[in-house]
Amino acid sequence: MNNIAEKNNILEQYERDGYVIIRNVVDADLIAESIAHVEWLRKKFPDMRPEKFYLPNYIGEDPFWVRIVADDRLLDIGEQFVGHNIALFASHYIAKTPFDGQPVLWHQDGSYWPLEPMEVTTLWLAQDDSTPENGCMRVIPGSHRDRLLGYEELQRRTDIPNALDSGMDPTLVDESLAVDVILNAGDVSIHHPKIIHGSEPNNSPRWRRGLTIRYIPTSTQITRPNWPGAFLLRGRAVPGINEDVYLPWPDYVAGQHMPFKGCETWVNRSAKA
């Protein structure tokens, strides 16, 4: 986003459709590190399916995870949607294994989230090329203008394996309007908390890995007590809002965390502050 016209076009599409794609945001080296991070997490948590690397209690102790969500290229995108004062609300990997990757049933993100007001935007960073064959995200353009379902209106779904174990009543979704969000590794899609979206299973021989990053303005309150994994990433906190929620950025500890480029600068950060 190097000029005003491009920024305006992106914001206009987001307002109209509820999602937008930005190409070539992150370089191949950081993508390779993020893929290595997924593999590192798989070894650390061998009993957890990689579609479900939510790990909200763990992100606060993982310097690489904070490093990537605080990357200036991603924050610069987030700033266009939530303003200069940016906090991380949540982040997780949804990594679909070849031939066995689970679907994500139709849903609206905001139905799950304890935020007031619901001012939040999601960046979805593609770690692999994401296509219909390996289960790319699908959206219903314009559905962000519809009502946001409450959490109690979601359906518990265990009849088929799925990443969220829940979803919307499928009769509320006109699948004929669905659009595939096709991305190359390093691309980012941005989507609205009310847009209806989901994804098919991965029955292909290729991985489909992606990192979701949920940015909020620091004026948005996280209403659930003891919320894990929130960080002030850019700008200033708002007095009285989330001040007891934001975590200190974690130090890198050799042998405890995955090594990454620049990890040596993540040592004794609190002492340097």
C-alpha positions, 0 to 999 in steps of 0.5 A: 500500500504505497499510495493514497489511491491504492489505500482507498481502493483497498478500504472501499473493497473492504467496506463493499465486500467485507474482505480484500486481498493484498499481494506479496506482503511478507518475504519468503524467509519469514514465511519459511520461518513461520512454516518451521514454527508450525512444525516446531509446534507440532512436535511440542504438541503432538496430540493437537491437530494443526487446524487447532493451534489456537494455543492462547495461553502459549502465545504469551510465552512464544517470542517468534509468535509475537515477532510475526504478529508485530511485523511492521508490514502486517501492522501497516496493513492493520493500521488502515483498518483499526487506526494507529493504536493497535493491540493483538486480540488473538492469533492462531494457525489453521494448518490443514494437513495433506489428504486429511485437513479438516474443513471450517464450517460457515461462521462469523468470527465475531460470534465467538469474540468477547469484544465491545465494540466489535471493532476488529479486523483479521489478517490471514497470512498465507504460508502456502499457496491457498487454492480450492484444491487444498481448502482455501477460505471461502467468503460470502461477499457483502454478508458483513452487512447482515446481523451478527449471530450471537454465540448461543445461535451457533450450532455445536457440530460433531457430526463431521470433523471440523476445525471449530467444532461448530458453525452457523445453521447452513440454511442461513448461507447461500453457497451459490454466492461463495467466492474462493479466496485464492492466495499465494504464499506471502499474500494476506487477506483481510476480512470483517468480523461479520463476514460469513466464511468457511473452508472445505477440507484439504483432500490434496497432497499439499499443505494449506497453512495460514496464520490468522492475526486479529487486530483491535484498536486499543479503544476496544475492550476485551470483556472476558476476564483473564483473556490470554494472548493480548499484546499492545503492538503499536501506539498507546493504550487507552487508560482504563481499557485492557491495561490489565490484559496486555502481556509483556513481550516474551524473552527468547530463551535458547533451548526453550523457544524456536530460534529465529532471525533476530532472536538474540535481540529478544533477550532480557527485553524487560531489563532493556525497557 
